[in-house]
Amino acid sequence: MNRKDLLTVVDEFDSPVYVYDAAIIEAQYKRLNKAFKKVKQLKINYAVKALSNISVLKLLSAMGSGMDTVSIQEVRLAMEAGVSPDKIIYTPNGVSMEEIEKAAGLGVQINIDNLSILEQFGTKHPKVPVCIRINPHVMAGGNTNISVGHIDSKFGISIHQMPHLKRIVENTKMNINGIHMHTGSDILDIDVFLYASEILFEAAKNFHNLEFIDFGSGFKVPYKEGDIETNIEELGEKLSTRFNSFCKEYGKELTLAFEPGKFLVSESGKFLVKVNVVKQTTSTVFAQVDSGFNHLIRPMLYGSQHEIENISQPKGRERFYSVVGYICETDTFANNRRIAEISEGDILSFSNAGAYCFSMASNYNSRYRPAEVLWYKNKAHLIRKRENFEDIARNQISIEL
Ligand SMILES: Cc1ncc(COP(=O)(O)O)c(C=O)c1O
């Protein structure tokens, strides 16, 4: 997908628009598989929350990916995409027993992350296989909001609660077929990952009917050239060797599972916006675009730094810009960014716009959420229409006054 292709997408579908390159998603999926080629049974469950468009789910499913879901709606989306329930894992946090029972009723793999629900579920449905989410209490991740394995985190069953956990399993005679952790996103240091894995292996020894161990995700992807990323190949080599030796010790060939979101889709995405206003102030030059944190909240929520290129005039002299949106609150995408000289009407392209971008978009300021396009086999396919006024008004009820 080159610059001209992106401009064609804006010509055809207008701006702002999200575009995903299917070839990059495919390449990342293959790369992860290759890194773990030494493991006999590998299962990659794509984290639907990262980018939940049905066509993207179909693409990943066609390559053999399963789906990791966190809500009953994500389960249904995966099923709409044709994924069979036995290839879906449901890893919610703090949801009701009713929702978990609904998911179990659909036949998906249940993953439980607290003792209260585990006890209730095990008592009512002892035969339904359940995976347990362990909190290994490892501090990892790039931002406090996405570091989820530490001692103060709300996620998972504390590793220190193992005696209580075992008591529930023994008393209810429930079937624990998997054990899981997810310690956070943006993990740079693979030693942290390997350290947490050891805790999971130790925990796994307490359960005798396991079929899989799920190591979650959190692989860091590069946002710009030279950026640090999780060394997947090295992690693959080291964790596969250790996993294989654990399986021998355990006496059974287990499946090694992962549930990556960002790794599979982040780099595939570009977010294309048009510059409405170039505003020179006493301190900076603002490029104000036809979007805001309603469409891309990551820079404001996580401080993420998306590369921004002027794809209309890429060869212009570089100048410093603050790129901001049109929302009536500060919505700064980038400060002091060197970008080829911008004129009003130019199209800017934001990189790494595949994961947690559209899926976190809202209608704030009563704006429409953008269209989504999949660049597949050298052609642009519209995979979500831009919203319109009917979408904004749809569920509102105007009462008689
Ligand atoms: C339980 C779980 N698994 C997987 C993921 C995907 O993480 P990432 O996008 O960093 O790969 C998340 C992300 O929040 C998660 O909460």
The ligand as an ORCA input file, in Angstrom:
! r2SCAN-3c Opt
* xyz 0 1
  C      -6.466    -10.431     28.110
  C      -5.806     -9.746     26.971
  N      -5.234    -10.492     26.024
  C      -4.645     -9.922     24.941
  C      -4.581     -8.560     24.785
  C      -3.915     -7.999     23.566
  O      -2.764     -7.292     23.884
  P      -1.863     -6.657     22.767
  O      -2.701     -5.805     21.906
  O      -0.822     -5.898     23.504
  O      -1.274     -7.772     21.979
  C      -5.131     -7.741     25.768
  C      -5.057     -6.291     25.641
  O      -5.495     -5.493     26.396
  C      -5.768     -8.346     26.882
  O      -6.338     -7.610     27.840
*
